[in-house]
Amino acid sequence: METLTSPQQQSSGPITRGCQWFKALPNKFCDKTMEIVRKTKKLGQDDPRRIVHSLKVGLALTLVSLFYYFKPLYDGFGDSAMWAVLTVVVVLEFSVGATLGKGFNRMLATFVAGGLGVGAHCLATLAGRKGEPILIATFVFIIAVIMTFMRFFPKMKARYDYGLLIFILTFCLVSVSGYRDDQVLKMAHERFSTILVGSCASLIVCICVCPVWIGEDLHNSVVTNMEKLGNFFQAFGDEYFEVSEEHDQSSENNKSYLQGYRSVLTSKSSEETMANFARWEPGHGPFGYRHPWKMYLKIGNLTRDCAYKVEALNNYLNCKIQTPVEIRGKIQGQCKRVSLECSRALKEMASTFRKMVRTRSAIVHIDSSKEAAEELKTLLRTNLWEEADLLEIIPAASVASLLLEIIECIEKISEAVNELAKAAAFRNGNATVLPEQPDSIHQGEAQNDSNTAMPVPHVAIIVAE
Amino acid sequence: METLTSPQQQSSGPITRGCQWFKALPNKFCDKTMEIVRKTKKLGQDDPRRIVHSLKVGLALTLVSLFYYFKPLYDGFGDSAMWAVLTVVVVLEFSVGATLGKGFNRMLATFVAGGLGVGAHCLATLAGRKGEPILIATFVFIIAVIMTFMRFFPKMKARYDYGLLIFILTFCLVSVSGYRDDQVLKMAHERFSTILVGSCASLIVCICVCPVWIGEDLHNSVVTNMEKLGNFFQAFGDEYFEVSEEHDQSSENNKSYLQGYRSVLTSKSSEETMANFARWEPGHGPFGYRHPWKMYLKIGNLTRDCAYKVEALNNYLNCKIQTPVEIRGKIQGQCKRVSLECSRALKEMASTFRKMVRTRSAIVHIDSSKEAAEELKTLLRTNLWEEADLLEIIPAASVASLLLEIIECIEKISEAVNELAKAAAFRNGNATVLPEQPDSIHQGEAQNDSNTAMPVPHVAIIVAE
């Protein structure tokens, strides 16, 4: 925009204008630099693992480039050592799961496609010097078409997309270059071994230096989403029923609590990506081998269903037609109690889930919210608002009805969390409390194996589903 | 599971068991094969462009591998010709936008990083044979750390993620291999020219053979989402108010209409990806250069906001506590009319938007739904349900209140669609109708430039925002 000429600028000479532009340049440059520095600092502070990851990539690359500097190592691989460097750049990802998935895909695909490429080359040489290119080109075409189409299968895409790509790549490289270079087998072998070295270097650096486990991220993300809903319910009661009294003071505090749930609405795709990567990860820390990652998606979906209802609740906070405060006051106590108990249930669940403790302590709050819900229902039945305008009653009544539905949602989340806790053999938090509440099938089963620390059969069955 | 031994199997000899297993094998193999064939057929039928894309990849690879077969071409590039093959495999994506983005990223990054790598090599040779590896390793480390961290910036990630990766790759390749190979400049040049050839081959095949424009997909996806909501509203009135009368017959037809909106809820990330790719695409067909793709995201967000409310409406279809049919009957006419008019408005908008026609014909339906809404409000004010139980009234009342809110949502969508139609200079569909309804600022402006077919300044201004 600075290069456009305004009427004033046109009156001054081009040299003056140029000088002005040049004078402003250092300032602009400074501003821009400061902004970049600020953003960089924020990115690093938000998640310091990003800085660590960048250093890890530098470290891995420097390590692998040693192949070039040390003569004994270089003599072993020759120019192909470059493939090791290339592999590190491409394979080393932020999380262990992604790196393992890519590394495994790359190694397996190179191995299989390399072998197939050598086979295709041998077969093609039988056709003579003239027939060879035609035969090879046909093979390349067929393999490329089949593998590219396979990448559209959703299951293949989720786990083996990169492998299929590398398969096409390696098959082409090996079979096509066989036309000019007779040492195809040597080439395929070199390519595979350098990729093996590169992948292993990436994996070692990724796992040994401050590993980022994506499974842990998924676990935390699911827990945090529950907490966000919990925060909403904690703030909602006060915000809705005291909206006219002290609007400005309380809303400042509650605003962030009330808006936190919005990110839950759109968290589906990121959770699915994380679950796909997490399945590549070996057992680590509290997460055993074959940890039921798929069940996290179920909890995530139920949390999102609850978030959709929260979105509806949130609309009533900013509704044009509001129920008069005196009418709202009549259901205030029960509604606030339901909201608070829902908040406590979610936060309790989130807190024990985060620590990977198997407990049904949240059920106390769910039961308590159900009690309040019954009171609320009775209150609604007593027609205590007979003289009021129905149009004005609707918002408050809808809020009440939504709160009743949300209890069911939270109960479903609680059941899913318990299922996961059982399948993943979380350590038991309240074995003494369990026998007191034998009101569900799951609890009945939970009682039976509350003594066994690792109910492995359960894990196997549920994962097999 | 087949290898597990059941008690019966244990009684028979291992040979018998082996025979049984072998006998079952062909059947199992047939079943599996049939399933794969069925799935493949479905994938191809759902989107025949997938088959075309697979054939395109095969074609492009076969074309590029010609470099190896023809001596004059091979002499020009030598073994580096492999990089062209590699580039085609990696760059050729399903859509033109993705291919252009990747190709551009790869070419630019290779060019810049290749130059920088040569520079780094020259600088390092000044340090002597012993100092060179240390200096190069330092450079590689610094570049890798900086570029990897830059990939975390959201804006960089959206557009230049692949470029940053290739930057690290090329810089490493060129600077490191300079230690063993003195012809660094030649190598960098070869690498760049082969990548240029590979990228161009991919682009030519991608654009010239049945191109898939991701911008068109985004356009269609946004339109389809509107239609899905329209379908819901079309079916909702009948389903909710006649639920008890002819539940089984009508629900079969309406079921798919009523469930279609669910995919809208989670469409955010795919729309964002499409918009990112679409920005790489040149003008094509009705989509001009600098088509305002960002505004599609705005419409998408508003449609999703509406879908959240639809989710709330849908809950009332399967609510446990239902308002008795006779009470529902009192607001049936108005609610059905609002729902139908909303459906018509959405479908009208979707239909003209799909054809890229600029018209405000949907406003007739919005106005008509507003009229019905006013009637509904009056009806709700008359307290015509005084004797009924409030708890039973709430569901129907909430449905009515949600329908009122949805009108506002649809109005917002309509405004966003008009904004886009103006910015993208859709052709005018009802210039004669416009002057009759000068009730908004946008319409006032629309009148002024209704004669100009291409109001380019608008495009520029809105894109610059």
Interface residues (C-beta under 8 A of the other chain):
Chain A: K39 T40 L43 R50 I51 H53 S54 L55 V57 G58 L59 L61 T62 S65 Y68 Y69 Y74 D79 M82 V85 L86 V89 V90 P133 I136 A137 V140 F141 I142 A144 V145 I146 T148 F149 F152 F153 L165 I168 L169 C172 L173 V176 S177 Y179 R180 D181 L265 T266 K268 S269 S270 Y308 K309 E311 A312 N315 K377 L380 R381 N383 W385 E386 D389 L390 L391 I393 I394 P395 A397 S398 A400 S401 E405
Chain B: K39 T40 L43 G44 R50 I51 H53 S54 L55 V57 G58 L59 L61 T62 S65 Y68 Y69 Y74 D79 M82 V85 L86 V89 V90 P133 I136 A137 V140 F141 I142 A144 V145 I146 T148 F149 F152 F153 L165 I168 L169 C172 L173 V176 S177 Y179 R180 D181 L265 T266 K268 S269 S270 Y308 K309 E311 A312 N315 K377 L380 R381 N383 W385 E386 D389 L390 L391 I393 I394 P395 A397 S398 A400 S401 E405
